[in-house]
Every structure is written in structure tokens, then in C-alpha cells.
Amino acid sequence: MKKQTSVAVTFDDAIKARLDAYCELNDIDAQAVITEAVATFLKSQAPEINQLISGYVAMGQINTEISHAFSACESEAYAHIR
């Protein structure tokens, strides 16, 4: 069984009424509907999230290269400060 974590969710009265009506009509728990809705939303956002992750990974590699390129210059500067 997957580990579950609880969070507080607040709806306005109109959305809560629609959720309650849907759950009653379909004999389903509101928690299941909310979980499925969030999972579907996150899945729809996956391409953008994956693109952001890829960008951050690429920038990390570029930043490492820049750091290595300037490390000799920094070492020389520290030698002159002391």
C-alpha cells in the first residue's frame, strides 16, 4: 500500500456543492475524486515540468564548466589578497 499524506483543501460553496452532487450521483468518495483530479492535472503539466528539470540540469552543467574555467583566476586573486 502506498504511503498517504493528508492535506487541507478549501473550496468555495459552489464547487463543494458540485463535488458533493458528483460523488452522490456516482457513489464515490470525495477524496478519490480530488486525488484523481490532482493526479490528472499534474500529468497534464508533466511536459512543462520535465522541460524545467532538464533546463536546470543543463544549467548546472554549464555552471560547473564556468566555475572550472574561472577557478584559476580565483586562486590567483586569493594569492594576491593574502
Secondary structure as UniProt FT lines:
FT   HELIX           13..26
FT   HELIX           30..81
//
